[in-house]
């Protein structure tokens, strides 16, 4: 997965260096490449309910409604005017849940490919910019149930997600900026199923499980003008 993320970033950079020279980085026609990582604090009600019904009673108190995940992101932004821009944003998200009960270990890992198309409005200043944006994307999720070192159950799902983001942009130079942001999001998800088309269901409830959820997050990175 890490190589998938890196490959996409290199492809984005390569495609943009093929584009003919545009105007200067503070005006119309400039391209901006962003890289970094982030954390989010989110809830997935269906998945949480599944865990509470599957784990032993003594382990259920350790299940929290909100959990922390990490992401590695890259984005390509095109500025139409001094104040407006559109951005293709991609991140690889990772979250794990591990619970121990006597000799039993319950180990789950969620990974998600998260592309977004974002629209931003910028409040420009000589030393710092503030960008306010919103957008949507279609995400691809995977849940891995690591039963043992040699056995793993894999389920996949997909769905729409929506995000609102505020980016603070301290400027190092005309081509290099800091990327500091906070965001909120909400996502939908189809029911998780394995490669044979079997849906993940709670043993007690019989309900299909999904990864729909909502939360907040923060990012830290850098942005580089490509022209």
C-alpha positions, 0 to 999 in steps of 0.5 A: 500500500505504501508503494501505491501511495508513493507511485501516485505522488510521483505520477502527479509530479511527472504529469505536471512537469509536462505542462507548459509554463504558466504564470507566477505562483501567486496568480492564475495558472500556478500548480501546487504539490502538497505532501504530508501526514495527518491524524483523525479522531473518528467514529464508525457506529456500525463497526463499533456495535459489531465489536461490542457484540463479538468481543467477550464481556470483559473486553467490551469496556476497552472499545471506544466510540471514537478512535485515532487513525493516521493518514499519509497524503499528497495533493495537486492543486491548480489555482484559477485566480488569486483567490480560487483553486481546485485540488485533487487530494489523495490519502492512504488511511490506516487504523488498527484495533487490538484487544486481548482477552486471556489467551485470545487476541482480537486484531483488526486493521482498517485501511482506506484509499481516500481520493477527494476533489476539493474547491478552495477559496484563499485569503491571501497575505504576504506571510500567511494564507488561509484557505477554506474548502469543501469537497467530495470523494469516493473511497475504497476500504478494507477490513482485515481480521488477523485471526493468527499469524497465518490466517487473515479474513479480508473484507472490502467496501466503498462509498462516498465521503464529504470533507470541509477543510481549513488550511493555514499556509505560512510561507517560507519562500515564493515556492515553498509553504507549510501545510497546516490544516484542520478538517471535518468529514462524514462518509458512507460505506457499503456493507463489508464483504469478502472475495466470495461475496459473503457479507460480514455480519454480527453473530448475535445480531445478524446485521451487516457491518459497514464503515460509515462514519464521521470525525475531525482531523489535522494535517501537517506537511509542505507545499511546493509550487511546480512553476 
